[in-house]
Amino acid sequence: MKIVLSPSILSADFSCLADDVQRLENSGIMDIHLDIMDGHFVKNITFGVGTIKSLRPHTKANFDAHLMVTDPDELLAGLADAGVNTVTVHKEACVHLYHTLETIKTLGMDGGVVLNPATDYESLKYVAQDGLLKKVLIMSVEPGFGGQSYLPMSTRKIADLVKWREENNFEFIIQVDGGVNINNIKTIIDAGATDIVIGSAMFKDRQIEKNVEAFRKAADLR
């Protein structure tokens, strides 16, 4: 399967956000991860629909919105209007997960579910059976803050999820977010993840192009 590198703009320089995204696209990156936090589900507050909409004309990259919010349903129509392609919602935040994923599909976006480190995946069986689940995002740190270290137990969780997907003939993508760096990206990919979110390590020292190339080399994508 194709390996996708998805930089999280949460670690970009917001004084020149459009420029940073264009630099990523010029380096061959075509997936941008958007971490939306509400200060309630997690303590931090990041950005909202307005920022995404203003960024959309500056890039052709896919927009992948990760909603760390208490009520994701409130944002879905606005995200679709802003040009978002994929939305992942936290299982822990969704009272009616099936309905939320149906709404995402109706609005023309692909839906996915995020699992915190201690959250299992077996309860996703029925949304996966009905084709609503296009992505499962495994959090390899606790959500809400960048710069955390990768939790080693995440590697086994990825491998277990791959096995569960294969046993049930599901087709969702496995994405990983949290603590990804040059030293562990290959381990994460070898475990079975194909969509890798990279935050602070991708924007380190503002050397975006150099960092993209280094991650490609570390992941054997060259």
N, C-alpha and C positions, 0 to 999 in steps of 0.2 A: 504493500500500500504506500501511497505517496506520503512523505513526511512534510508537514507544514510547520514553519516557524511563525509564531504569532506574537510579535512584540506588544507589550502593554504600554500604552501611551501615558499611563499613570506616572511612569518614570521619565517621561520626556520633559523638555524645557517648555513650560506653558507660555513663556514670553515669545516663543517662535514655534508653536505647535505645528502649524501647517508646514513649515519648512522641515521640521523633523520627520513628519509623515512622508513628505516628498522625497527626502533623503532615503528613507526606508524603501519606498517604491522604486527609486532609481537603483537600489541595491538588489532588486529582485523580490522584495517582500510584498506579497499580495494579500496578506491577512493582518488586520489590525485589531487588537484586543482592547475593549473599552470597559474598564472597571468602574461601575456606577455604584456609589455608596451613599447611604441616606443619613448616616449619623445615628441610626436607630437599630437596624439589624446588625450593623457593625458601627464602631465608634467614629470612624472617619467619615467625612463628607468630601466627595470628589467633584464631579461635574454632572450635568444633566443633558436633556434632549437638545437644548439650545446650542450647546457647544458642539455636539455631534453634527447637528444640521449645518452649522457654519463651517465645519471641517469637510463635509461631504463633497463640495465642488473642487476641492484641492487634490483629490486622489480617486483612482479607480479601484483601489483595494477593497476587499471584502471587510465589512464592519461586523465584528463579533462582540455583542454586548453581554457582559456578565453582570447580572443584577444582584448586588448585595443590598437588598432593600426589603422592608417588611411587607410591602404591598406591590409586588411586581405588576399586577394587572393594570394599575393606574398608568403605567408608563408605556404599555405595549403599542397603542395606537400612535403615540408620538414618536416612538422609535421607528416604526414602519414609515411614517411620514418623513423622518430624518434620513432615510436611506440605509437603515441597518439591515443586514442580511441574515444574521443568526442571533438568537437570544437564548441565553442559558439562565435558568432560574434555580434558586436554591430549594431543594426538597424540604429543607427545614422551615422555609418561609411560606410555602404554598399550602393553604388549607384545602384547596381543590385543584390539585396538580393536573389532573386529566383535563379539566376545563381550561386551565391556563395554557397548556400545550395546544389544545384545540384552537384557542384564540390566536396564538402565535401563528399557527398554520393558516387560519382564515385570513390573517393580515398579510399573508404572502411571504412570511419568514420561516426559517427552519428553527425548530425548538430543541432545546437540550436541558438537561438537569445537572445541577452542581451538587456534589456530595462533600460535606465537611470531612475532616480526617476520621472521625469516629462514626460516621454514618455509613450503613451498609447499602448494597445495591439491589438486593433481592426484591424489594417492594416496587421496583421499576418494571417488573415483568409485564404487566398488562398494558402500560403505555408503549412499551417496546413492541409488544405483539400487534398493536393496532397501527404501527408505523408512525406514531407521533414523536418518537424519540430518535432524533438524528445525531445527538451527541451526548456523551456523559463526561462531565468535567470533574476529575478527581482533584480536590484541593490537597496539595502536598505540604501545606502550612495551614494554620488557622486563618480564616479570611479577615481582611480589614486593614492589613499593614504590609507594605512592601519591605524588602530587604531581610526577610526571615530566612532561616536555614531550612533546607529540605528535610522533611521527616522520613527517615529510612524505611519505616513501615509502608510507605506509599508504593514502593517498588513491588512488594508482594500483593498489595491491593490491585495494582494495575494488572499483574499477571493473573490474579484470580478473576478479575472482571473480563479479561480476554477469554479465559476458559469458559466462563458463564455465557458470554456472548456466542461462542462457537457451539456450545452444547445446545443452545436454544435457537440457533440459526438467525440471530439478530444481526442488524447491519449498522448499528450506530458507531460513530467515531469516538475514540477515546482521547480526550484532551487532558493535559496535566498543567497545573498552575501552582507555582510557589517554590522559590528557592532553586530554580533551575540555573545551572552555571556550566561553564566549559567542562568541568570535571565530572559532572553527573549526567549530562544530556544523553550520552550514548547508553548508559545503564537504563535510563527511562525509556528510550526507544527500544532497546533490546527486550524490555519487559512487555512491550506491546502497544505503547502509546504512539499515536501518529500525528497529533496536533499539540505542539509544545509552546506554551506561553512563557515568554521571557521578559522580565521586567528590568530591574536596575542593571543587570549585567549587560543588557543590550545597549544601554545608553551611557555606560561607564566612560568617564572622561570626555564625553561628547564625541567620541570617535565611532560614530554609528556604522560607517562603511567597514571599518576595520573589524568591529565587533560582529557584524553580520557574517563576514568572511570567516572569522575565527569559529563561530558557532557552526557554520556549514562544514568546516573541516573537522571539528570535534564530533559532529554527528554523521560523518562519512557521506555528506551530501554533495561533495565536489565531483 
